[in-house]
Amino acid sequence: MPGFFMYYREQEARIAGRIQIEQFPTKDVSFEIETAVSAVVSTYETMSEPRRIFDLAYRQLELYPELPMFAVKQEGEWKKISTAAFLAQTLALSKGLLALGVKAGDRVGLISESRYEWHVIDFAIQQLGAVTVAMYPNITDADYQFIFNDAEIRICIVSDKSLYQRICNLKDGIYALHYIFAINEFADSRNWKALIEIGQELADEQVQLLRDRVQWDDLATLVYTSGTTGKPKGVMLTHGNILSSVFAAREVTPLNAYTRALTFLPPCHAYERMVIYTYFYIGISVHIAEGLEHIATNIKEVKPHIMTAVPRIMEKVFENIMKTGSTLTGIKRKIFDWAIAVASDFDPTGADNGLLYRQKLRLARRLVLDKFHEALGGELVTVVSGSASLQSRIIRVLLAARIPIFEGYGLTEASPLISVNFFDRGIRVGTVGNAVKDVEIKLADDGEILVKGPNIMQGYYKNPEATAEVLKDGWLYTGDVGKWVDGSFLKIIDRKKEMFKISGGKYIVPQPIETKLVESPFIEQAMVVGDSMKYAAALIVPHYGNLKDWAQVNEPALLALPKEQFLTSSAIHKRVNQDVKKANQHFGNWEQIKKIAILPAEFSIERGELTPTLKMKRKEILKHYQKEYEEMFN
């Protein structure tokens, strides 16, 4: 067994050996709910295998009654929340929704960042047979208005004052909305505790009656796609769709009950939502981070065994590692740079790790790399990265540092899990691994990835034309282009719609070029352009901080300039272009970037240039930088 996987097994065994005596915080979180815990489960039939998503919580109470289902940071300390307390609050909220007339099939809106209450609301909606329509808290007003009207949302619960006011301001353009509730308490608003009060007179059995009617094939949620092109589409996912992904995720998650997870991604994201459901299924305590700005602190406190991330976050982690190294001097800097160089050549399969390399790696770990693992809590068994492609160099360095990161692939339309690298089958860096349990993958003649399985959506809500475009003969046409590596490992090449042809007739595949460009410490973001033009070019967002560090040594006069003038100076353009030329060496002549435009600001969600999952909205970016685009091709 290769060294990395031997370490991986040792970590798993070590955790399993001591987890039975793990001590969790002793203080419970009070919710001021009078509902007796016994009422939650008194009439609920016990079961070992869930058939509806909300069964996961009841199953957890049955199998792991002492397990803290959640932990949240309050007043400077982590406080546990039992499964029984979660279910009591869920029942109380279900009764409130029922009192307001929510019935099976109704769509209920939920807009919130990652927080405990999100999960209470989600389960409270679902066990009535109603449908959770969870939205990102940072999408545009136009998207909110479209989703509310398309889903005909009558009741919505939001997290804070800002969102409450935004939705209230849009209410005149939302024809079905009657009630808005807020989780946070503030003046001139309906608080969600009012829902609990409204439902106090209802009998628990009324919820039970509706709960018992919910079936595997019933609609559980509408997840509106981020809309990189056109209006959002409502993906219809049943309880069975999502649970099939949960069961598949369990097969590739090497952890057992009473381990710890840290979550910080928004749970309205289909990926993080399914992962958290999987934590419930396994019996993993879910620690909810205080926010992205507190991640480093929370990791040190929680010492998680598992967490998920998107590539942009892992890139930031890697940037911080490299920035720390750049502050070293003398022999320490040389050792750091040498260790990173050794780690960059790491092959997790062991195929290219000869005796000499293994000796160098042991020394690099002892001197430098093991500190990275300790900085992430020192207990990690799994980090899963999804949503977009992660740089191969970053994966190799993190794996060499014994940070077990596994890249996977999924789509909202597939509930979302399709494939993942996992230790039992080995890892192929640069791929998204093998198909998971019960999922079949094949490539069309043009390389498009087609997927079939119990996880595939029912279609797009009220949009049969769009549904017919992607669901054909039982296969989901993903719009992604891929190829096979070593027989069964899937490699994503690009989005089919993002490929373009230059005037000479050659196709350009932007994603691998963009991924290679951002390996430069001086390039933060990159978008390859040139459809129907003579050559490919790139819009470049430079890394301002790293360029300032470079200028301090090489062009100190530039530091007196304002940011925009600094970034658009000829010296900075020349330095960035050096790394563009270096990246060009990995591609054919027709694929190489011939010209660049340096942009003064990062692509952002607020300006409509990125989706909430940080994917580029190419048309919007081109619209904003049309002048720069034209100058590259004049």
Summary of the structure (lengths in Angstrom):
residues: 634
radius of gyration: 25.2
end to end distance: 56.5
largest distance: 75.2
contacts: 2127
relative contact order: 0.08
helix: 44%
strand: 21%
